[in-house]
Amino acid sequence: MEARAQATYVRISPRKVKIVLDLIRNKPVDEAMAIVKFTPKAACEPIAKLLKSAAANAEIKNLSRDALYVSECFVCPGPIMKRIRPRAQGRAYRIEKRTSHITVVLKEKE
């Protein structure tokens, strides 16, 4: 049995999210929440919300919270919003505002 939670179109670069996800992979849920809480990264806020959601989904499926661990967590790039930055002499540079689709899967230790 597994519990899954997914956040789509999160307005943060996948590269920044991956740094935090690598810290919590294969950790117990409580330890992962503590890591996310005390890591000074912008990606921690949506990841903490996602961990809480996955833990709530696990409770609905009657999984023991003490035995839960982060079995999978990954990020996929979402659509990129293209914006224009005015530059000198009438030129324009493109700014790419990246989005992420974050997935967290919790499983019960056997």
Secondary structure as UniProt FT lines:
FT   STRAND          2..10
FT   HELIX           14..24
FT   TURN            25..26
FT   HELIX           29..37
FT   TURN            42..43
FT   HELIX           44..60
FT   TURN            61..62
FT   HELIX           65..67
FT   STRAND          68..77
FT   STRAND          81..86
FT   HELIX           88..90
FT   STRAND          92..97
FT   STRAND          100..108
//
